[in-house]
Amino acid sequence: MDRVVCPHCKSHRIVTAKIPRDVVVVLPCPACHELCVLFRNKIIPLSRRIIEQGTFEERKAHLASIIAEFLDPSLLGKIMADMEEGMGQAIEELHPRRQAVSHLEDRGEITEEELERFVKFELKCLDNATYFKRHFG
């Protein structure tokens, strides 16, 4: 089970096992109930007093300082690499569909028979979810 240390009270009770990697979480420490900001297993103290009672400018400065800590150049490099990897996977998943579409584009114009069949049979089936998903993804 993954845990981080509370920056306020040094408790080891903050569990991070089910938090997705690229999600920023504001959570209270189970031991001292102070707020913390967690991102990629890095935890930063959040001042409850500033968030609840501070002026707009104080809250903005406090949150900006927390975000600045997450903008470490090495962390940004990891985030960008992960994003590029995710985009590559998404493009690979779409590749078979692109081939199917390009195959249809190579056929040329629709014939009268194809149009007639579409109007008689297939047009009525477009409201059928199973049929639609099978042919159009």
C-alpha positions as CSV (number, residue, x, y, z in Angstrom):
1,M,0.0,0.0,0.0
2,D,1.5,3.4,-1.0
3,R,1.6,6.1,1.7
4,V,3.0,9.6,2.0
5,V,4.1,11.5,5.1
6,C,1.8,14.4,6.2
7,P,3.8,17.7,5.8
8,H,2.0,19.1,8.8
9,C,2.2,16.4,11.5
10,K,4.6,13.8,9.9
11,S,2.0,11.1,10.2
12,H,2.3,8.1,7.8
13,R,-1.4,7.6,7.6
14,I,-2.1,9.2,4.1
15,V,-2.8,6.3,1.7
16,T,-2.3,7.1,-2.0
17,A,-2.7,3.6,-3.6
18,K,-6.0,4.3,-5.4
19,I,-5.2,7.8,-6.6
20,P,-4.6,8.0,-10.4
21,R,-1.1,9.1,-11.3
22,D,-1.9,12.4,-13.1
23,V,-4.6,13.7,-10.7
24,V,-4.0,16.6,-8.3
25,V,-5.8,15.8,-5.0
26,V,-6.5,18.1,-2.1
27,L,-7.1,15.9,1.0
28,P,-7.1,16.2,4.7
29,C,-4.6,14.3,6.8
30,P,-6.4,11.5,8.7
31,A,-4.3,12.3,11.8
32,C,-4.3,16.1,12.1
33,H,-7.1,17.0,9.6
34,E,-4.9,19.7,7.9
35,L,-5.1,20.0,4.2
36,C,-2.5,18.7,1.8
37,V,-2.1,18.8,-2.0
38,L,-0.9,15.6,-3.6
39,F,0.4,15.0,-7.1
40,R,2.5,12.1,-8.2
41,N,3.4,11.1,-4.7
42,K,4.7,14.6,-3.9
43,I,2.7,16.1,-1.0
44,I,2.7,19.8,-0.1
45,P,1.0,21.4,2.9
46,L,-2.0,23.6,2.2
47,S,-2.9,26.3,4.8
48,R,-6.5,25.8,5.9
49,R,-6.3,29.3,7.5
50,I,-5.4,31.0,4.2
51,I,-7.9,29.0,2.1
52,E,-10.8,29.6,4.5
53,Q,-10.0,33.1,5.9
54,G,-7.5,34.7,3.6
55,T,-8.1,37.5,1.0
56,F,-8.4,36.6,-2.6
57,E,-4.8,37.8,-3.2
58,E,-3.5,35.7,-0.3
59,R,-5.3,32.5,-1.5
60,K,-4.0,33.2,-5.0
61,A,-0.4,33.6,-3.9
62,H,-0.6,30.5,-1.7
63,L,-2.0,28.3,-4.4
64,A,0.5,29.7,-6.9
65,S,3.4,28.8,-4.6
66,I,2.0,25.2,-4.4
67,I,1.6,24.9,-8.1
68,A,5.1,26.3,-8.6
69,E,6.5,23.4,-6.5
70,F,4.9,20.9,-8.8
71,L,6.4,22.7,-11.8
72,D,9.9,21.3,-11.1
73,P,11.6,20.8,-14.5
74,S,12.3,17.1,-14.0
75,L,8.6,16.6,-13.1
76,L,7.5,18.5,-16.2
77,G,9.7,16.3,-18.4
78,K,8.1,13.2,-17.0
79,I,4.6,14.6,-17.5
80,M,5.4,15.5,-21.1
81,A,6.9,12.1,-21.8
82,D,3.8,10.4,-20.4
83,M,1.5,12.6,-22.4
84,E,3.4,11.8,-25.6
85,E,3.3,8.1,-24.8
86,G,-0.4,8.3,-24.2
87,M,-1.0,10.2,-27.5
88,G,1.1,7.5,-29.4
89,Q,-1.1,4.8,-27.9
90,A,-4.3,6.7,-28.8
91,I,-3.1,7.1,-32.4
92,E,-2.2,3.4,-32.7
93,E,-5.7,2.5,-31.5
94,L,-7.3,4.8,-34.2
95,H,-5.1,3.4,-36.9
96,P,-7.3,0.4,-38.0
97,R,-10.3,2.8,-38.3
98,R,-8.3,5.1,-40.5
99,Q,-7.4,2.2,-42.7
100,A,-11.1,1.2,-42.9
101,V,-12.1,4.7,-43.9
102,S,-9.4,5.1,-46.5
103,H,-10.5,1.8,-47.9
104,L,-14.0,3.2,-48.4
105,E,-12.6,6.4,-49.9
106,D,-10.8,4.4,-52.6
107,R,-14.1,2.9,-53.9
108,G,-15.2,6.0,-55.8
109,E,-18.8,7.0,-56.3
110,I,-21.8,5.2,-54.8
111,T,-23.7,3.1,-57.4
112,E,-27.5,3.3,-57.8
113,E,-27.8,-0.2,-56.4
114,E,-25.9,0.7,-53.3
115,L,-28.0,3.8,-52.8
116,E,-31.2,1.8,-53.2
117,R,-30.1,-0.9,-50.8
118,F,-29.1,1.8,-48.2
119,V,-32.5,3.5,-48.5
120,K,-34.5,0.2,-48.3
121,F,-32.6,-1.6,-45.6
122,E,-29.7,0.1,-43.9
123,L,-31.3,3.5,-43.3
124,K,-33.9,1.9,-41.0
125,C,-31.1,0.1,-39.1
126,L,-29.2,3.3,-38.1
127,D,-31.4,3.7,-35.0
128,N,-30.4,0.2,-33.9
129,A,-27.4,0.7,-31.5
130,T,-25.9,-2.7,-32.2
131,Y,-26.0,-2.1,-36.0
132,F,-24.6,1.4,-35.7
133,K,-21.7,0.4,-33.4
134,R,-20.8,-2.6,-35.7
135,H,-20.6,-0.4,-38.8
136,F,-19.5,3.0,-37.4
137,G,-17.7,2.1,-34.2
